[in-house]
Every structure is written in structure tokens, then in C-alpha cells.
């Protein structure tokens, strides 16, 4: 047995515990009875401790060092990534890890209450605490340009604040301009044609048929209902999507499923035998989100897609029988300013992200204080959207991310949009892919994504992956072209 | 911290892993995508190993011995039971445990195939293997009268073959006589009135209302659908029932839920803070089954119950609107001989158990060989039921128990019937319980079961529990009286 095999053995055991914990987490969101929460928390705390220990203890360190000394040529990318994650995990003092876990637990509960009661001051001390912990973590992890990079790169491997700030600065004026034009044009468009009786069962039928036709394998996956839709992977052949149903608008669950199925297709496309290794793992949130946005927006809001699916939707939902394809497409692609990020359309979405990035970066650099967040939010919102939220509940309290200690997470949404457009453009440059796509046959598109993205796992860094798949690192141009084509 | 606290700490950790494994097992039966089975098996194997090690290793032995030396007066029953289970677990050589696990895995697959193809000879070598392992286990565990006791007492703590054989010998002629009369009387009764369109949603509504009215707490439990109904406990406030739906007969899922809810009420009634200790655990299968049979048969097939629920059922199922209460009661309480145990009615059920007990006891004692099982089964079936199965699929291959190595399990079903009748008689001797029951108010009955059975956990041995609750150990008389009243 090679030293790498021994390292793999430990990682496989760790992955078994990790996927067991993921299953308990999935159950908690879908089916756990309310009173079962306390015991579930105790189970998850035990498993988390076990998983952390298996990946950081002396036995793991020794196995990793032995595998590095051995230096199997085929495992260099895996060894690089395993070392990276080991170093990140072991650079944090145990006391800080525990404080972080406790503080974010309390902050999540405080946030939910604060949002419900529109009471930012009651949440502020928690955010202050998490901000302090985030700064300590950034110092422990290290960074080249500024502390924010240490956090950001936990979600987007090897990304720096300088790069991301550059991209968002380029985007800001152009997205603002496109959004303004799109919103103006959309004033003449009504979404009324989408609304009508949509029994859950009929939505489930359509969602399943669509997901299946895109290549989502229900032999290795399923769909359940939750308040907050997500995709989670419980094993190499067990990918679970969730959605929620609006019985007056079938597009809500359908676009949700297109988004989550995009994540799911990536997960189902990873090399299953390597599920415990970087080579069988997704590479970053910005790449993951590219897959969800690709299927949701580039495929799911396209004309060929609805040429195929509108007739089927008309069979399931009577109110669509009088709706023409052009009106339907206009309705699903209309734009409007809104206060809530998760309800934002494609044209305005990135403005929400830019705002959050500007605020969290300033917070971390000490340029604004926690108690100044609501004012900073509202001022920026006015600048970007030309309107101001009437309450913090629909302003700076709307997202859970900061309450989870997730500073640095938001930019990956916009990176996902950019990557999606850039990957889609490159795929469509293949005549076979684009000819099939024109007939709503997306099998060649999926095969392209599989070869260029899914099959790579995390053996390339995100920007190496983008270069290898599209010829350049992530740039705004493909995305801006896409937005202009869609909205102008 | 006392030595007992340290022992408890280990048991609590073990219980967290155990309940995590139970959750994965539940998911496997309810929602796991087909291709996820292999990874799930690997997760469960890892967790089983961990759970076994935590309860048998040197650290556990030392903690147990220290707690025994400490001898806290309030923990004597827990210490007795913990010692008992530790000794049983550690008396088996590791090689035998692994061989057993492998052999029963293979046997289960072979059994499913053999049953589908009515091919006993292909299953025989597996049964032979498991029989050999069962004999080895019995020798390792030890017994007073005969090897069968060592297996039986794994399901029914402290039970002996001699006792159980005595009870079944007493029952056999009397049950046979009652069954014959019941079957004859039932010839004039038709079950047609039960049959009619029963949409799953309407069944779910009724099942939930009924389970809730019996006291099943949906804040700490739920119902899902599976091919084979069961009740499983995933945590002290997380009890899950399953059922299956026949869309032409609502009574199938309803009586299934009454049965499983009986198990669930026991589980929800156990002292939750002691879930990791014997004092918070169920005591035996024969007591567990008493609770399911009590709510299924003594409550759920009674006149007061249907005086309350038939009007509600008529609202949900139109075909019942023309059905009178007396005809309905006659239909749900009719008897008939059938080949399949799980479809058997109350009057004939124990004949199926007696047959299995006679065969497995003889097998274990070497009085018959594995290849003689089909002939022995058919001959006994003819004796007990006056008819003979036309195939082994509806004969000796029908149950999974032997394929799981579960020799000694079957008698606990009949012990459950006896215990149910005896506990019900004692509860009804309380004027408050019986007066309420006459109005279909079962809250006092549940409170009685809670005090006399559920709250005790496993601090009393099953027969001590029966004595404490009813004044005598398990005897056939209350059950025979019940059968006579119901069927004659």
C-alpha cells in the first residue's frame, strides 16, 4: 500500500462521516419533526468534531507528510489541495474554532429574531463579534493584499480581493446601465400570463420531466420540498435538490429546480470514485454557481427551451393555453428593481452583490463600523437602484450570510454569473453544441460541461479551470454581452 | 463526576452514533435514490463498527467496572442491563461477528431471489450457514435449557425456551379451536363494504387524525410511506412510522398505522433524558409488540372506537355512507385461513407463529435438517390450518427473519398478543380507564400504559414488568378470553 493509499483511507473514512452528517442535515431541512432539533444538533456536533479531528490530527499530518514525501506523480493536484485545506484547518487555534461555532450559532438565532422584528441594534453586537472573529481568522490564514482575501478565498479558492474588486468595478456602471434600460423596457410587459392555478402535483410532474431531460439522474438523486431551496450531495450517487411551490405561479418552483439541478448536474458529474479526494470534489462556489446559473438562465430562459416546453406546460396548466411563446418569454425575462436579493431578476442581481461586497470589505478594513451598516446600505441602495428600503428587514437584515460568519461569500454569486456566460459562450462555439441547443437538445452542452468542468473535480484552480475551458480567466465581457442581448 | 457519569458519557456518545445510523437506515427505506445504496452500506458499516467498539472496548470495560465498583444505589438496574449487553457483545469472537454479518447480507439477497423464483434449494445453503453461526452464537452466549434460549433471550430478555414452549403448547389447541369457529362464522360475513375508492390523501388525513387522537405526538414524530411498514426511533423526540396505501381499501393503511403508532407511543413515552441508558430504552420485543397490538386490536377493532371514527371515515370515503356500524365491525373482525403471516387476522395469527417456533427449535436442536424444512412446514401447515401452501414462496420462504439470522424472533409476536390482552384487561379494571374507553376516550388508557409500561424503560425484566403491571407474568388466559369474546 502506498503512502497515498493510507492518506486516501483516512480521507475516505472522513468522507463517510461527512456524508452521514450531510444526510442528517438534509433530513433536518426536509422531514425532521420540530422537537427532534436538539438531538440532531448533538449528533451533528459529535460528527463535526470527529470529521475535524480526522482531517487535522497527528495521524493525518503524518499520512499527509508521508504521501508528500512519496510524491506520486499522478497525485500532485490532490496533494496540493489536501495540503491547502489541512493548513487552513490547522492554522486556526482550537479556541477560535469553538468560539466561532458558538458565536455564529447565537448570531443566527439573533438574526432571525432581528429580521422578524426589524431590529438591527439587537443583531449588531453579534455581527461585531463575528467581525472580530473573521479578522482573527484572516490573520491566522494570511493574505497578500488585504484581510478580505483570506475569507473570500475560503469560498473561491485562490481568489484575491484585488481581482474581484477589479471585476466588480468594471461591471458596476455597465450593469447599472443595462438594468436601468431593462427595467424601463419591462414596464410594458406584464407577468400576469404566468399566474394561474398550479397544483403542486402538476408542478412536480413538469419539474421532474424537465430535470430529467437536462440529464439529472433520478436513480442517483431526488427532489423534496423545503422553505429554502438547496442542492446537497449525500454520497457519490445521491444528490438531492429541494424547491418550494407557489400554487399560483409554476415558474417559481421550475426556475428553482433549473437552478438546483444545475448544481446537481455538476455534483453528479464529479468522478464518484474520488468523492473523498479533491479530484472528486467541486472546485469553488463561483464555479458551482456557474453551473446553476447556466441551466437556470442561459438554458431555462431561452427561446429554444420554451419552444420545446411551453406545449407541455400548457397541457399541465390550463391558463397557459391562451399564452403565446413571445409573451411568455417576455414575461419570464422581464426586469424590475426590488429590495430582496433572492427575488431579483438577472438584470439587477449583480447590483445586490456589488452593494454587499462594498459593505463587507469596508467593515473588515475598519472603514465603517457595524452600527453604520444600515445607513451605508441604504445610501448605496439609493445610488445603485434609485430607491431606498423602508426597513432594515428588507435592507441589511435580509440575508443570513453574515449571521453565519460568511463574510466573503457574496462575490461568488456574481463570479458564477460571469463564469456561466463565459462557459456558455465557449460551449456554443462548438457547432455540435449550438446546433443541438437550437433544437433544445442540451445533451451536447452537458457533455461539454462534463468534460471541461465536472470531470476536473478540484484538480485545477478555479481560474486555471476557466482558462482551460474558455481560454481566459473570468472576465466580464461574455456576461455583459449576454445581458445586453437579453435585455436591450 | 461519578464513575457512572463517565459510563453515561460513553453511552451517550454511542447513542448519538447509533441514532445517526438509525436515521441513515430510515432514509434508506424511505427516500434514498437506488444508486445511493452502496455508499449508504459503507456509511452504515463504518458507524456499526464505531458503535460496536464504543460499547465493547477496554475503555468501556474499565468505565463499566468502575461504575459497578462505585455501585450507585439508584443505578443498579441500569448497571445490570449494561453489564448484560456488554457480556453478550463481548462473548462473541470478532471473527464470528464478521462472518455473521457477511453471511446474513448474502442470505438476504439469496432469500429475495429464492422467494421470487420459488426456489428453496438455492436458499438452503445460506440457511445452513446461518444455522451453524446461530449454534455457535448460542454456545458463546450460554443457556440453561437448550440453545434456542440463547437466541430467544436476545429478543425477549431473560425468556427461556421451556417457558415459551409451555405457553405455546397451551395456546395451540385453544387457538386452533377458536380459529376454526371464527373462520366458520366469518363465512357469512363479507368484507366488500370496506372496499371503495380511497385516495392516498384522504387516508393520510384519517390516519393522522386517528394517530393524533390516540396521543401520538407529531411534534416528535411523523409518518412516511414504505413498502414494508415499520416504526423507528431516531432520537428521544423523533419517532417515525411508515405505512403503505391500498387505494381500494383504507383499512389496510389505517390498521398499519394503529399498529405502528402503538410502537410509537411506547417510544415517545420512554424517559427521553435517559435515551442512552436502559432506563430510557424499550425492554423487549414481546413488550413492544404488546403496545402495537393493543392499539391495533383491542382499541382499533373495538365498537367504541368505530362509534367515534366511522362518521369521520364516512366523510372521507363515500362508499362507507351506506355501511352500518355492525356490518363494518363484522367486516374488520372477520377471520379466515391464509398462507401469509403478515396478512393473517387476529384469530389465526398465532397458528403461524406456533408453526415457525416448532420448526426453528427443531432446526436448532438438529431434529430436522435444512432440506427438510419445506416438507416439515407444509405438514405442520396442514395440521394447523387444514390446508397446504402450493409453493414455498407462500410457505417457508415468505418471511425475511431467518435470512437475517433472526432465529428465535418469532415467538415475541405471540408474547406480544398475550401481553397486550393481559395489560388491556388490567388497565380496564380501572373504572376511570374503562368508562373513558366506552366513550372512545383513550387518554386514560394511554396514561395507564405510560405509568405501568413506558415510563419503566428497561429497568424491570419483561416478566417483572408484567407482574408489576398485571399481578402475574405472561399467561394465555386474558388473550384466550379476548379471542373468545371477539370471535365466538
HADDOCK unambig.tbl for C-alpha pairs under 7 A between the chains (distance, minus, plus):
assign (segid A and resid 16 and name CA) (segid B and resid 43 and name CA) 5.37 0.50 0.50
assign (segid A and resid 20 and name CA) (segid B and resid 43 and name CA) 6.78 0.50 0.50
assign (segid A and resid 33 and name CA) (segid B and resid 218 and name CA) 6.97 0.50 0.50
assign (segid A and resid 33 and name CA) (segid B and resid 219 and name CA) 5.49 0.50 0.50
assign (segid A and resid 33 and name CA) (segid B and resid 220 and name CA) 5.26 0.50 0.50
assign (segid A and resid 33 and name CA) (segid B and resid 221 and name CA) 5.54 0.50 0.50
assign (segid A and resid 33 and name CA) (segid B and resid 222 and name CA) 6.70 0.50 0.50
assign (segid A and resid 33 and name CA) (segid B and resid 238 and name CA) 6.31 0.50 0.50
assign (segid A and resid 34 and name CA) (segid B and resid 219 and name CA) 5.42 0.50 0.50
assign (segid A and resid 34 and name CA) (segid B and resid 220 and name CA) 6.50 0.50 0.50
assign (segid A and resid 35 and name CA) (segid B and resid 219 and name CA) 5.66 0.50 0.50
assign (segid A and resid 35 and name CA) (segid B and resid 220 and name CA) 5.14 0.50 0.50
assign (segid A and resid 35 and name CA) (segid B and resid 237 and name CA) 5.60 0.50 0.50
assign (segid A and resid 36 and name CA) (segid B and resid 220 and name CA) 6.20 0.50 0.50
assign (segid A and resid 36 and name CA) (segid B and resid 235 and name CA) 6.74 0.50 0.50
assign (segid A and resid 36 and name CA) (segid B and resid 237 and name CA) 5.01 0.50 0.50
assign (segid A and resid 36 and name CA) (segid B and resid 238 and name CA) 5.14 0.50 0.50
assign (segid A and resid 39 and name CA) (segid B and resid 235 and name CA) 6.22 0.50 0.50
assign (segid A and resid 43 and name CA) (segid B and resid 16 and name CA) 5.34 0.50 0.50
assign (segid A and resid 43 and name CA) (segid B and resid 20 and name CA) 6.77 0.50 0.50
assign (segid A and resid 218 and name CA) (segid B and resid 33 and name CA) 6.96 0.50 0.50
assign (segid A and resid 219 and name CA) (segid B and resid 33 and name CA) 5.49 0.50 0.50
assign (segid A and resid 219 and name CA) (segid B and resid 34 and name CA) 5.43 0.50 0.50
assign (segid A and resid 219 and name CA) (segid B and resid 35 and name CA) 5.66 0.50 0.50
assign (segid A and resid 220 and name CA) (segid B and resid 33 and name CA) 5.25 0.50 0.50
assign (segid A and resid 220 and name CA) (segid B and resid 34 and name CA) 6.50 0.50 0.50
assign (segid A and resid 220 and name CA) (segid B and resid 35 and name CA) 5.14 0.50 0.50
assign (segid A and resid 220 and name CA) (segid B and resid 36 and name CA) 6.19 0.50 0.50
assign (segid A and resid 221 and name CA) (segid B and resid 33 and name CA) 5.53 0.50 0.50
assign (segid A and resid 222 and name CA) (segid B and resid 33 and name CA) 6.70 0.50 0.50
assign (segid A and resid 235 and name CA) (segid B and resid 36 and name CA) 6.74 0.50 0.50
assign (segid A and resid 235 and name CA) (segid B and resid 39 and name CA) 6.21 0.50 0.50
assign (segid A and resid 237 and name CA) (segid B and resid 35 and name CA) 5.61 0.50 0.50
assign (segid A and resid 237 and name CA) (segid B and resid 36 and name CA) 5.04 0.50 0.50
assign (segid A and resid 238 and name CA) (segid B and resid 33 and name CA) 6.30 0.50 0.50
assign (segid A and resid 238 and name CA) (segid B and resid 36 and name CA) 5.15 0.50 0.50
